[in-house]
């Protein structure tokens, strides 16, 4: 992921260009809820992402895993 030039400060709308299953319109909804960057995804409360319309638990898990990979941290147990 780092080779794509993505890091913790990458905004979620830009992230949408690099993540299958995350479109620009959903990324804008996430941004509108105050989750604006990859770092914000990492620190968001468990339900913060799924409170956004069209963000299922599966999509939220994908976003968290992607954010973890971008900043190169151990993935969380999301069970």
TORGU-560544 format. One record per atom (N, C-alpha, C): residue in one letter; x, y, z. Coordinates in steps of 0.02 Angstrom, whole numbers, plus 32768, in hexadecimal, padded with zeros to 4 digits. Atoms other than C-alpha are relative to their C-alpha. Layout:
// residues N
REC  res  east  north    up
REC    a     X      Y     Z
...
***
This chain:
// residues 79
REC  res  east  north    up
REC    x  8028   7FC4  8000
REC    x  8000   8000  8000
REC    x  802B   803F  8000
REC    x  7FD6   7FC5  7FFC
REC    x  808C   807A  8028
REC    x  8018   8016  7FBB
REC    x  7FE9   7FEF  8042
REC    x  80C4   8072  7F73
REC    x  7FCD   802A  7FDA
REC    x  8034   7FD7  801F
REC    x  8020   80C5  7F44
REC    x  8003   8048  8018
REC    x  7FFA   7FBD  7FE5
REC    x  8056   815F  7FA5
REC    x  7FCC   800F  8035
REC    x  8032   7FF7  7FCC
REC    x  7FD0   8144  8028
REC    x  8021   7FFF  8044
REC    x  7FE8   8001  7FBB
REC    x  7FEF   816A  80DF
REC    x  7FC7   8013  802E
REC    x  8033   7FF2  7FCD
REC    x  7F92   8195  817F
REC    x  7FDB   8041  7FF2
REC    x  8020   7FC0  800E
REC    x  7F6B   8244  813D
REC    x  7FD7   8000  7FC0
REC    x  8027   8006  803E
REC    x  7F19   8206  809C
REC    x  7FB6   8008  8011
REC    x  8047   7FF6  7FF3
REC    x  7E66   8243  8094
REC    x  7FD7   7FC5  7FE4
REC    x  8029   803A  8013
REC    x  7DDA   81C3  8082
REC    x  7FE7   8003  7FB9
REC    x  8016   7FFB  8045
REC    x  7DA2   8206  7FDA
REC    x  8037   7FE8  7FD1
REC    x  7FC7   8019  8027
REC    x  7E50   81E6  7F93
REC    x  8007   7FB5  800A
REC    x  7FFC   8047  7FF1
REC    x  7E50   813D  7FE9
REC    x  7FD0   7FD8  7FD5
REC    x  8033   8022  8028
REC    x  7DB3   810F  7F87
REC    x  801B   7FEC  7FBB
REC    x  7FE2   8010  8041
REC    x  7E1C   8111  7EE7
REC    x  802B   7FC1  8004
REC    x  7FD1   8037  7FF7
REC    x  7E88   8085  7F30
REC    x  7FE1   7FC2  8021
REC    x  8020   8037  7FDB
REC    x  7E09   8015  7F89
REC    x  7FC3   7FE8  7FD9
REC    x  803A   801E  801F
REC    x  7D95   7FA0  7F2D
REC    x  7FC9   7FFA  8033
REC    x  8038   8005  7FD2
REC    x  7CEA   7FAA  7F7D
REC    x  7FF3   8040  8026
REC    x  800C   7FBF  7FE1
REC    x  7CF9   805F  7FB4
REC    x  7FFC   8034  7FC9
REC    x  8009   7FCE  8034
REC    x  7CB0   80DB  7F3C
REC    x  8006   8046  801C
REC    x  7FF7   7FBA  7FEC
REC    x  7CC5   8196  7F3E
REC    x  7FC5   801A  8029
REC    x  803B   7FE6  7FDC
REC    x  7C12   81B7  7F78
REC    x  7FFE   7FE7  8048
REC    x  7FFE   801A  7FBB
REC    x  7C25   8145  8010
REC    x  803A   8021  8026
REC    x  7FC7   7FDF  7FE1
REC    x  7CD0   8191  8033
REC    x  7FED   8047  8016
REC    x  8016   7FBD  7FED
REC    x  7C81   823E  8033
REC    x  7FD0   7FFE  803D
REC    x  802C   8007  7FC6
REC    x  7BFC   8202  80AE
REC    x  8029   7FF5  803F
REC    x  7FD3   800D  7FC7
REC    x  7C86   81C1  8120
REC    x  8022   8041  8015
REC    x  7FDF   7FC0  7FF4
REC    x  7CE2   8267  8110
REC    x  7FCF   8031  8023
REC    x  8033   7FD3  7FE3
REC    x  7C41   82C6  8139
REC    x  7FF2   7FF0  8049
REC    x  800A   8014  7FBA
REC    x  7C35   8264  81DC
REC    x  803E   800E  802B
REC    x  7FC5   7FED  7FDA
REC    x  7CE1   82A6  820F
REC    x  8039   7FCF  7FFE
REC    x  7FCA   8030  8009
REC    x  7D48   820F  81DF
REC    x  8020   8012  7FBD
REC    x  7FE6   7FE0  803C
REC    x  7DB5   826C  8164
REC    x  8040   7FE1  7FE4
REC    x  7FC0   801B  8016
REC    x  7E5B   820D  815B
REC    x  8007   7FB7  8013
REC    x  7FF0   8044  7FED
REC    x  7EA7   8160  8168
REC    x  8009   7FFB  804B
REC    x  7FF6   7FFF  7FB7
REC    x  7EDC   818D  8219
REC    x  7FBE   8003  8025
REC    x  8042   7FFC  7FE1
REC    x  7E28   81BA  8243
REC    x  7FDD   7FBC  7FFF
REC    x  801D   8044  8004
REC    x  7DF2   810C  8209
REC    x  801C   7FD6  8039
REC    x  7FDF   8028  7FCB
REC    x  7E70   80C0  8282
REC    x  7FE8   8011  8046
REC    x  8012   7FEB  7FBC
REC    x  7E35   8124  8318
REC    x  7FB4   8005  800A
REC    x  8049   7FFB  7FFB
REC    x  7D7A   8121  82F2
REC    x  7FE4   7FCB  8030
REC    x  8023   8030  7FD6
REC    x  7D08   80CF  8371
REC    x  7FE3   7FC9  7FD5
REC    x  8019   803B  8024
REC    x  7CC7   8023  8341
REC    x  7FC4   800F  7FD3
REC    x  803C   7FF4  8027
REC    x  7C1E   8060  8307
REC    x  8001   803E  7FD4
REC    x  7FFF   7FC1  8026
REC    x  7C55   8104  82B9
REC    x  7FFC   7FF5  7FB5
REC    x  8003   800D  8048
REC    x  7C71   80BA  820D
REC    x  7FBC   7FE3  7FEB
REC    x  8040   8020  8013
REC    x  7BD4   804E  820B
REC    x  7FC4   802E  800C
REC    x  8035   7FCF  7FF9
REC    x  7B6D   80E5  8241
REC    x  7FF7   8029  7FBF
REC    x  8003   7FDD  8040
REC    x  7B92   812D  8194
REC    x  7FD5   7FD8  7FD0
REC    x  802A   8025  802F
REC    x  7B0D   8100  8114
REC    x  802A   7FDD  7FCB
REC    x  7FE0   802B  8032
REC    x  7B45   8075  809D
REC    x  8044   7FE4  8017
REC    x  7FC3   801F  7FE7
REC    x  7BD6   803F  810D
REC    x  7FEB   7FC5  802C
REC    x  8010   803D  7FDC
REC    x  7BB5   7F8C  8141
REC    x  803B   7FED  802D
REC    x  7FC9   8018  7FD5
REC    x  7C1C   7F30  81C3
REC    x  8038   7FE5  7FD4
REC    x  7FCC   801B  802E
REC    x  7C76   7ED8  8133
REC    x  8029   8039  7FE2
REC    x  7FDB   7FC7  801D
REC    x  7CA3   7F7E  80E1
REC    x  8029   8023  8035
REC    x  7FDB   7FE1  7FC9
REC    x  7CD7   7FC7  8189
REC    x  803F   7FD7  8010
REC    x  7FC6   802C  7FF4
REC    x  7D49   7F30  81A6
REC    x  8034   8009  7FC9
REC    x  7FD2   7FF5  8037
REC    x  7D95   7F48  80F9
REC    x  8025   8042  8008
REC    x  7FE0   7FBF  7FF7
REC    x  7DB7   7FFF  811E
REC    x  8033   7FFE  8039
REC    x  7FD1   8005  7FC8
REC    x  7E07   7FD7  81C6
REC    x  803E   7FD8  7FEC
REC    x  7FC7   802A  8016
REC    x  7E74   7F4E  8179
REC    x  802C   8027  7FCF
REC    x  7FDB   7FD7  802F
REC    x  7EA7   7FC3  80EC
REC    x  8028   8036  8024
REC    x  7FDE   7FCC  7FDA
REC    x  7ED1   804F  8165
REC    x  803B   7FE2  8028
REC    x  7FCA   8022  7FDC
REC    x  7F37   7FD4  81CF
REC    x  803A   7FF2  7FD2
REC    x  7FCB   8011  8030
REC    x  7F98   7F9D  8135
REC    x  8025   803F  7FE8
REC    x  7FE0   7FC2  8017
REC    x  7FB9   8050  80FD
REC    x  8032   801A  8033
REC    x  7FD3   7FE6  7FCD
REC    x  8005   8083  81A3
REC    x  802D   7FC9  801C
REC    x  7FD5   8038  7FEF
REC    x  8056   7FD7  81B4
REC    x  7FFE   7FEE  804B
REC    x  8009   8017  7FBC
REC    x  800E   7FA7  825C
REC    x  7FE1   7FBB  7FFF
REC    x  8020   8041  7FFB
REC    x  7FD4   7EFE  8297
REC    x  7FB5   8008  7FFB
REC    x  8049   7FFC  8006
REC    x  7F1F   7EE1  8262
REC    x  7FDF   7FEF  8043
REC    x  8027   800C  7FC4
REC    x  7E9F   7EE7  82ED
REC    x  7FD4   7FC3  7FF8
REC    x  8032   8036  8000
REC    x  7E30   7E56  831D
REC    x  7FBC   8022  7FFF
REC    x  803F   7FDD  8009
REC    x  7D88   7E94  82DD
REC    x  7FC4   7FD3  800B
REC    x  8038   802E  7FF3
REC    x  7D1D   7E03  8318
REC    x  7FCC   8020  802A
***
